[in-house]
Amino acid sequence: MRQAAEQFLRRRRIAVTGVSRHGRDHGANVVYQRLRERGYRVYAINPNADTVEGDVSYPDLRSVPGGVEAVVIATRPQTAEATVRECVELGIDAVWMHRGFGPGSVSAAAAELGRRNGITVIDGGCPLMFGPAADTGHKVMRCLLARSVPRRV
């Protein structure tokens, strides 16, 4: 997983789905904020908001000017498959399904769809557990999850 995470975080244009207009401490918002603070060009995807975190929000991945290189899915698992389908259509080859403790955004069907179509899918964990985005709390979470949850990349 570490290698897949490093490759994911080498991309500089990353969309984060599920960023809330009301959720300053919402998981997607925390990921969005941290990546932005670390110099990534991040794009908020929320079809129900014009702005989030003081930035323009886009209704879908197609709407992001210039496209993105990678996507963090931080929505309900039921919507992950539609997001992965859009990634396939747009040629986006890196997807991270956010998951802390609990089910998170992971969908087995979405992960399989992505992998069948050549997408590198990280199905669990959080980008903030690795590389330049990591902090101490997320590093501890990475260790705990590595011991408790088998993942496929």
HUTA-V452765 format. One record per run of one state. SS is the DSSP state (H for helix, E for strand, L for the rest). FROM is the first residue (numbers start at 1). TO is the last residue. If there is no record, write none. Layout:
BEGIN
((SS;FROM;TO) (SS;FROM;TO))
END
This chain:
BEGIN
((L;1;1) (H;2;10) (L;11;12) (E;13;17) (L;18;26) (H;27;37) (L;38;40) (E;41;45) (L;46;50) (E;51;52) (L;53;54) (E;55;58) (L;59;60) (H;61;63) (L;64;69) (E;70;73) (L;74;76) (H;77;90) (L;91;93) (E;94;97) (L;98;98) (E;99;99) (L;100;107) (H;108;116) (L;117;119) (E;120;123) (L;124;124) (E;125;125) (L;126;126) (H;127;129) (L;130;130) (H;131;133) (L;134;135) (H;136;148) (L;149;153))
END
